[in-house]
Amino acid sequence: MDDAASPRRILIVDDAGLVRRFHRDALEKAGFSVVEALNGVEALEKILAEPFDLAVVDVNMPQMDGVTFLEALRNLEGEERALPALVVSTEAAARDREAARAAGANYYLVKPVRPEVLVEHVMLMSGGAR
């Protein structure tokens, strides 16, 4: 997004409403514009319809999990394929981190994540709140 006055747009992809609300509250308080998706299928639809600066993605979701979503995102034809992705998951094993990175995650955090940690990573990965 080129408009310096508009906030960075963040897509939260998580099937848990409580987690989406927690992430939304922290990010909106920091000045971000937030859109939510319940799974990878819905997230891809939203990404193809409008631009985002970063996706915050869970791993375990119905319909399309986070790893499959990342693989599909990275295989898109347009500039959307380069969208930075921060995975925030309860899966803490090294194999889970490696699978997410291999699928295209730019960074991986393990839940629970303190709001200030989430905001810091989103700021760094998206270029700030504007």
N, C-alpha and C positions, 0 to 999 in steps of 0.2 A: 504494500500500500504506500502510495507516494504522498498522501496528504499529511503534512507534519502536525496538523491540528487534531487528526483523528487518532483515537487510542488503538494500540495493537490489538488485533483480534485473535483470541485464543479459543480453540475447539477442545472441549473436555469430552473424552470418550470413555464412558464408564457406565455399567448397567446399574450400579448402586446409587439411588437417588440421594442418600445421605452424603456419600462421597462427592457427588457432583455439586451438591449445595455447599459443602465445606470448601471445595476448590473454587467454586464461583465466588463465594463471599470473600475469600482471601484475595483473589485476583481482582475483583471489582473494587475492593477497598484500595488496592494498589494502582488503580487507574486503567485497568484493562477492560476491553469489551469481551464478553464471554458468550459462547454458544455451546449448547450441550447436544450430545448424541448418545444413544443408549447402547450402541454396538458398532462394530466395524462397518457393517453395511450402511447404516444410517450416516456414519461419519464420511464415508466415501461419497455418498449422495450430496452431503452438505459441502464437501471440499470441491466437488465438480460444479456446484452451483454458485459459490461465492469464495472470495479469497480469505485466507487465514495466514497469520504470522507464525503460529505454532500449534501443534496438537499435543495435548496431555492425555496419554493413553493407558488404560488398564490392560492387563493381559487376559484375565479370565472373564469372558463375556459370552452370552448366548449368540447364536446366529453366525457371528464372525468374531473370533477372538483377536486380541491385540497383535499377536505375531502374524497371523494371516492378514490382518488389516495392513500392517506395515509392509508386508510383501506386496500386497495389491497396490498400495500407495506408491511404492518405489517402482512398480511396473507400469504406472500410468504414462501416457504419451506426452502430456503437457508439462508446464512448469510446476504444477501441483506436486509432482513427484519429488521435488526438492524441499517440500515443507518440513521444517525441523520437527522432530518428535521426541518428547520426553515421556518415557514410560514410568508410571507410578503404580507399583504392584505389591501385593502381599507375598509374591513368590520371591524368596530371598536366596535361593541356591545359585551357585555360579553358572550352572547349565541354563537356568532361566535367563540370566543376564546375557549370556553368550547367544542364546537363541534370539533374544530381542535385538541385540546389536547386529547379528547376522542378517536379520530381517530388515534392518534399516533404522533402528532406534539410534538417536544421537546421544542419549543419556538415560540412565536407569536409576530410579529411587525406590526404596522399599517403604511401604506403608507400615505404620502411620508416619506421615510427613508433617512436621510442624509448619504452620502457615508461612512463617518468615523464610523457611528453607524452600518451600514451593515457590514463593514470590521471587526469591533471589535467583533460582534456576530459570524461571520463566523470563525474568528480566534479562539475564545473560543470553539466553537462547533466542529470544525474540527481538532483541535490540532495545529493550526498555518499554515503559508504559506510554511514553510520549506525553 
